[in-house]
Amino acid sequence: MVWLGLLAVLLEVSLSESAPAKDEITYLPGLLKQPSFRQYSGYLNASENIHLHYWFVESQGHPESDPVVLWLNGGPGCSSLNGLLNEHGPFLIQPDGKTLQYNPYSWNLIANVLYLESPAGVGFSYANDQQYRTNDTAVSFNNYLALKDFFRLFPEYSKNSFYITGESYGGIYVPTLAERVMTDHSIRFQGMAVGNGLSSWEYNDNSLVYFAFYHGLLRSTLWSDLQKFCCSEGKCNFHDNKNKDCQLRVKDVSFIVWFSGLNVYNLYADCVGGVPGEIQFDGNRKQLVINDLGNLFPKNQMSLWWQKKLQDVHQRHRNVRLDPPCTNTTACSNYLNDPAVRKALHIPAFVQKWEMCSALVNLLYRRQYSDMKDQYLKLLSTGQYQLLVYNGDVDMACNFMGDEWFVESLQQKVTVNRRTWLYNDRNGEQVGGFVKEFGNLTFLTIKGAGHMVPTDKPLAAFTFFSRFLHNEPY
């Protein structure tokens, strides 16, 4: 017993010496009580030029042995601190923009979670030369280099199991990074989880039209025209159809989904702040605000025209903010731009103000991949990694049908037929959604959740996350 106690003391000393003391957050404003777990904020260097901001929260359970989980939000151009402060972090931002409250369903109850703001130009991340034109390949490489820098700074975690997770455009970020990490045997990579991810442009576009119609969003005449102009021989192409009449009808669908006042991220939730305009002016911050991330129907001629218009607006008015539609980013922005918070997070004075999404990064971003089939098949071919694709079933930005079609297209052997999965809340056992398993690959839906699953269904999200990490049946 004495030796066990001495070993524990030596382990604690080793941990305290390994982690970078200059990055430790010793006091975080907004909390009534400071956390019992350690947390760190600073920069991971992808190169001498590119510095990606990270916020690392140690596990509240057993940090020395619990998995390390990387979290990436999407956009492209949106901050992963949204995941921390609004979804599954240990504390959640309150509407006053000053107060944090502890999250009873935080993912760091069972894991060490690394939130990385990527690419450079997003959040507090920056490049010395302030050149923020990038692409999918460069981002995956820089994320990999930043991850290597993390394990250099925190060598005590290099022996822990490691998982990559993310949502939305993270559907591209996560598999492309996993493809790099799987070849690096110094990292104990075990698997990845993608939430409401953009896995295939074609499947996402085509399924959204069906989703919209069967949720009562499209008038019957529009649906008839879509069938007439976009479909032939029992197959419909809403994604890149060259028929002008089809493109016009798809434009109508896109307008209903994005600009009619519906919440694109959760069909049954209200639109925060009321119905947004396509381009607005925020008089308080003296900024133009745009609400389009450009991930739906990207090959439609009307979408291409709209993207060109947004780029022109940005060139004429440099002070442009990109906000996800029907969301309120004010609380997070006010909190993270508070000088006391920036100081606590060790953010240098020269670093730009924090915004939820960067219009500059988004509008300069070059999307190189139209689907992730090759990456998934490469990971699955090894038989070593656990892959989870999960979707809130009332999201329209990356709807569940598109990701289900994508998973089915991988043609893996079904091991568990589609069925309900359950979790327990204070009212007893509840249906969490549906699940279908293909050996090491799982597709799972979350009933009543939108794009940000842990925000809408925190207990259900924590439940399937725990089962994923522990490789337990869903």
N, C-alpha and C positions, 0 to 999 in steps of 0.2 A: 504493500500500500504506500510505503514511504517513497519507493522508486516511482510509482505511478504519479504521486504528487510532484516529485522532482521533475519528471518528464513533462508534466503539464506546465510547470513554471518555465522550463527551458523552451517549450513550444511557444508559449506566450511571448517570451523574450525574442525568439527568432522571428515571430510574426511582426512584432513591433519594430524590429530592426530592418526587416525587408521592405515593408511598405514605405512609400515616399512621404516622410513626415511633413514636408513643405506643402503637400497637397491635401493633408487631412483637414476636414471641416471641423473646427473645434467649437464653433457656435453658429447655429443657423437661425436667422431672424424668422419670426412668425410662429415659432413653436412655444407652447406653454412650458413644455419640458423637453430638454434635449434627449436624443435617442441613446439607448444603451449600446447600440451597435456602432461600429465605425463607418465613416463615409469619407469619400475623397472627391475632390474636383480639381481639374487641371487640364493639361494638354498632352495628347499623344502625338508624336511627330511621325508623319508619313514620309517626310523629307525635310530638308533644311528650309524649304519654302512653305510647306503645308502643315498646319497645326490644328488638329481636331480636338475640340473640347469634349471631355468625358466627365461623367458624374457616376461614381462607383459606390454602391451601397452593399456592405457586407451582410451576409445572412444573419437573421435573428435566431437561427437554429444552431447549426454547427458549421461556422464559416470555414474551418480547416478542412472539412470533408464534403460539404454540400457543393453541388455543381456551380460552375460559373456560367451565367447566361448573358449573352450580348443581345441588346434590344435596339432595333433600328426602325424609326418612323420613316414615312415615304415622302410623297410629294410628286415628283422630286423637288427637294428644296425645303422640306419641313423638318422641324426640330424634334429629336427624340426626347427632349424634356417634356413634350406633350404626353408621352407615355409615362414618364415619371410622375408628373404633377396632376395629370387628369385621368390616368388609367389605372396603373397597377403599382405605382411607387409606394414607398412606406408612408408618405404623407401627401395629402391632396390639397391643392390650392382652393381657397374659399372665395366667394364672390367679391369680397372686399379688396382682393388683390394684395392683402397684407398678412393674412392668417393662413397657417397650415394646420390641418387636422390629421391625426394618424389614421391610416387605412387598415381596417381589420382584415382585409383580404389582399394585403400586399404580397407580391410575388417574392419579396426578399424574406418572407417568413421561412422559406425552404430553399432559397438559392441566393448566391452572390450575384447581383445584377449590375451589369455595366451598360450605362446609357451613353451612346456615342452620337454626337451631333455631326452629321455628314451629309453632303460633302463640304469642303471649305466654303465659307460664305454663309453657311446656315447657322443660326443661333449665335453662339460665341466663337465658333470655329472661323479660322481666317488663313489667308495666304499672305506672305510677305509682299508679294508683287500685286496683290489685290486683283488678280486675274481669275475670274470664276467661271469661265467657259469649260465645261467638262462633259463626260459621257459615261455610259454604264461600265465600260472596261476600266477606265481610269478610277472610277469610284470604288469598284471592287478591289482593285490593286491597292489604293490608298487605305481602304478599310482594313485590308490584310496587314499592311505595314504598321498601321496604328495598333492593331491587335498584337502584333509582335512586340511593339513598344510597351504595351500594357503588361505582357508577361515578363518583359525585362524589368519594368518598375515593380511588379508584384510577382517575383519568382516563386513565392510560396504557393501560388495558385496554379502553377504549371502542371501539378500532378492531379488536379481536380478534373472531373468530367466537364466537358465544355459543349454548350449548345448555342446555336444562332437562332434568334427569333426576330420577328418584325411584322409590320402590317402595311397594307396599301401598296405603294410603289416598293415597299419592302419585299413584295413578291418577286421583284427583280434583284434588289440588293442582296437578299438572303441566299438564294441558290447560287448566284454568281460568286459570292464570297465563300460559300460552303465548298464550291468546286475547287477553290484555291486551298482552303484549309485542310481538305481531306488528304492532300498530298504532303502535308507537313506533319511528320510523326512526332514532333516535339509538342504538339497540341493534342490533347486527348479528346478529339472531336467525337461526339456521340450522336448528334442529330440536329434537326432544325424544325421549327414550327413557323408557319406563315398564316397570318390572320387577315381575312378579307383582302387577299393579295391579288395583284395584277399578274396572273400567271400566263395569260394568253390574250392578246388584243382581240383576236378573232372571236374566241369563245365569249369574252366579256361583252363585246358589242352585240353579237347575235343573240345571246341569252337575255340581255337587258330589254330588248324589244318585246320578247315574250313575257318577261317579268312585269313590264309596264302594262301590257295589255291585260294579263290575268289578275293584276291588282287594280284594275278598273281605272287606269290613268288615260287610256286612249279611247277616243270616240270610235264607234263601229265603222264609220266611213274611212277614217284614217287607217284602221287595221285592214280593211278590205283593199285599200290602195297599196299598202305595204305588201300584202300578199300578191297583188296584181303585178306590181313593178319590180319587186325584189326577189320573187320566188319563181322557181321553175322546176319541174320534174320532182316535186315534193321536197326540194331543198331551198332554203332561204339564205341570202347573203345580204345582210345589212351592214357588214363591216367595210367592204371596199368595192361595192357595186358601182360600176361605171354608168349605169342608167341614170340620167339626169332626174327623171321623175322619182326614182327610188331615193336618190340623194336628197331631194326636196322633202320627201316624207320622213326620212331619217332625221333630217334637220328639225322637223316638227317634234319628233320624239325627244331629241336632245334638248330642245327648248323647254318642253314640259318637265323633263327630269331635272334640269339645271336651273332654269330661270323662272318657273311659274310660281315659285313660293313654297314648293315642297322641299322637305329636308332630304337632300340626296343621300345623306349618310344614315338616316333612319326615317323611313317612309312614315312611320306612325308617331314620330316626335315632332314637336312644334319647331318652327324656324326661329331660332334665337335672334332677337332684334327685328323681327318682322320680315316681310318679303324683301330680299335684297335686289338692288339694281345690278345690271351687268357691270357697270363702272360707276362708283360712287365717290363722293368727296367727304372725307372726315375733317370737319372744320376744327375740331379740337387739336388734332395732330397736324393739320394742314397737309394732308396726304390724299392722293387718289388711291382708291381701294378697288382691286379687282378680285373676283371670286371664282375664277376658272383655273383649275390645275391642268386642263388639257389632256386628260387620260381617256375620254370617251369619244368614240368614232373619230380617231385621229386621221384616218385616210379619207374622210368625207370632205368634199371640196369646201363646204360651208365651215367646217372646223378649221381647215387650213387657212381660210380667209380670216377667221376670228383670231387665230394665233398670230397672224401677220398684223392684225389691228392692235392686239395687245403689245406686240413688240414695238410698234410705232408709237403707241401711247407711252411706253416706258422710255423710249429714246427722247421724246419731247418733254416728259415730266419725270425727272430722275427720282423724285420723292414719291415712289409708288409702293404701296403695301399689298401683299398677296394674302388674303384671308380665305380659308376654307369656307364655303357658303354655309349659312345657318349655324355658325358657331361663334362664340364670343371669346376672343383672344385677349381681351383687355386685362383680365385678372392676372393671367400669366405674365403678360408684358409688364404690367405695373410692378409685379413682385420682382421679376428677374432684372429689371432696370433700376431697382432701388439701389443706391450706392452702397448701402450696408450689405445687401445681398451679394452684389458683385464682389465686394471685398471678401465676404465669407467664402465665396466660390473661387477666389484667387484669379479674377478676371482682370487683365491689365487695362489701364485707363484708355489706351489707344484702340482697344477692340470695339467694334461697332455695337450700337444698341441692339438688344435682343428682340427678334420678331419671331412669331410662330412659324411663318414660311417666308422664304426669301424670293421676291419677285425676280431679282437679278439672276439668281441661280436657276430658277425654274425656266425662265425665258431663254437662257443661254444653253440649257441642258440638251444634249443630243441623245435621244433614245435609240439604242442600237439593236435591242432584242425585241422581237414581236411575240416570242413565247419562251418558256423555260423547259421545254420537253427534253432537250439534250442534257441539261444540267440534272434534272430529276433522274433520268435513266442512268446517267453515269453514277450517281449516288446510290441508286437502287441496285445496280449491277454488282456492287461489292457485298451486299447482304449484311453490312455492318451497322448501318445508321437507321435511327428512327426518324421518320418523316411524318409530320402532321400538317394537314391543310385544314384550317377551321374558318368558318364563316358565320357571322350573324346573319339571320335569314331575312331581315328587312332593310338591308343595305342595298342601295342602287349604284353606288360608285364602283364597287367591285362585288357584283351580286353572287349569291351562293350557287346558282345554276351554272354560271360560267366556270367557276372553279371545280364544280362537280364534273362537268363535261371534260375539263382538262385532266382531272385525275383519272377518269374513265379512259381517256385517250391513251394513257400510258400502258394500258392493256396488261396490268398485273393480275395475278391470280387472286380471286376473291377468297378470303379466309373467314370473314364474318359478314354475312349478308346485312343489308341495311336494316337497322332496328333503332329503337329509342335508346338513349342513354339517360341515366338518372343521377340526381344529386339530392342531398338532404338540406332543407332549410328549416326554419322554426315551425313550419306547418307540416313537416314530414317529407316524405320522398316525393320529388318532383321530376317531370320530364324536362331534361336540359335541351333536348333537340334530337337529332338523328346521327347515327354513326355507321360507317361502312369501312371494313378493314381489308387490306390487300397485303398481308404479310407485314413488312416493315413500313408500309404506307397506310395512313389513315385519313379519311375525309370525315369531318365532323361539323354539324351545324349547331348553332345556339339559338334556341327559340326566342323570338322577340328582341334579339340584339341587332344593333346596326353595325356600322363600320368600325367603331371603337368598342369592341366587345366587352373589355373589362370595365368600361365606364357604364355601360347599360346593364350588364349582368355580372357584377363583380364576384359573387359567390360561385356561380356556375363556371366563370372563367378560371377562378382559382382552383376549382375542383378538377377540370380537365387538364390544367397546367400541371398540377401535382401528379396526376396519373401519367401524363406524358413523361415527366422527368423520372418517375419511378418505374416506367415501363409496365404499368398496371393496366388491367382491362378497363376500357371506358364504360 
